[in-house]
Amino acid sequence: MKEKAIVFFSRNGSTRLAAKIIAEKIDADLIELKEQKAKLGFLVSGFRASMKKHVTPAGDPWGQIRGHSTVVFGAPIWAGSGNPVMNGFLDKAELSGKKVYLFTVQADPGKGKSDEVLAYYSQRVKGAGGTVAGAFSLTGASPGKTAEEAALRESLSGWDLLK
Ligand SMILES: Cc1cc2nc3c(=O)[nH]c(=O)nc-3n(C[C@H](O)[C@H](O)[C@H](O)COP(=O)(O)O)c2cc1C
């Protein structure tokens, strides 16, 4: 087990690709959050995200980060809100003594709502006993598409965490 872990949710691959790039740079384990049930369609997923719903991820990702001192959480923005699966993960996260970095991925090149979503996650991390050490917002791709790796690498090179 490595000292650092990246916990992420991704439906169309952009957040997964960003997580892999970060993992390679900071030498971290990758932990993917999965939906327990078959995925809902775009409109229902967006509506539920806008209602701040929480979806409990499958398996035991909480146990998987027990031994990591630094964790990075990444999720796509849905309907201008945090992702329901990341919300569900944070419900049961025990982050005492952990240093936490956050990132969001979204279609909008202007990164609208990313400040609000990152502030919401920061508050939840603090509530779970963690210390937020940094946050970053990325542009991924339009719904259903996956971002180009080169574009993600270029954007991520601007994050202190990777320098
Ligand atoms: C249900 C749903 C709602 C979305 N809402 C937004 C949004 O409000 N703003 C935005 O910029 N992108 C939005 N997107 C686009 C995703 O954030 C974008 O495609 C991102 O790259 C997806 O990451 P992923 O490939 O890791 O799943 C939405 C995508 C889905 C599926």
The ligand as a Gaussian input file, in Angstrom:
#p B3LYP/6-31G(d) Opt

LIG

0 1
 C      -25.891000      14.048000     -15.378000
 C      -24.804000      14.989000     -15.818000
 C      -24.868000      16.333000     -15.484000
 C      -23.846000      17.217000     -15.858000
 N      -23.907000      18.535000     -15.457000
 C      -22.855000      19.367000     -15.747000
 C      -22.851000      20.729000     -15.294000
 O      -23.760000      21.210000     -14.611000
 N      -21.794000      21.528000     -15.632000
 C      -20.752000      21.071000     -16.403000
 O      -19.831000      21.832000     -16.675000
 N      -20.730000      19.772000     -16.839000
 C      -21.753000      18.922000     -16.521000
 N      -21.732000      17.615000     -16.949000
 C      -20.592000      17.143000     -17.756000
 C      -19.562000      16.351000     -16.970000
 O      -19.185000      17.031000     -15.789000
 C      -18.353000      16.130000     -17.864000
 O      -18.763000      15.374000     -18.994000
 C      -17.193000      15.429000     -17.166000
 O      -16.083000      15.443000     -18.031000
 C      -17.587000      14.014000     -16.808000
 O      -16.568000      13.355000     -16.132000
 P      -16.413000      11.760000     -16.254000
 O      -16.017000      11.466000     -17.683000
 O      -15.339000      11.426000     -15.295000
 O      -17.724000      11.125000     -15.913000
 C      -22.742000      16.728000     -16.595000
 C      -22.693000      15.358000     -16.957000
 C      -23.709000      14.503000     -16.568000
 C      -23.603000      13.025000     -16.928000

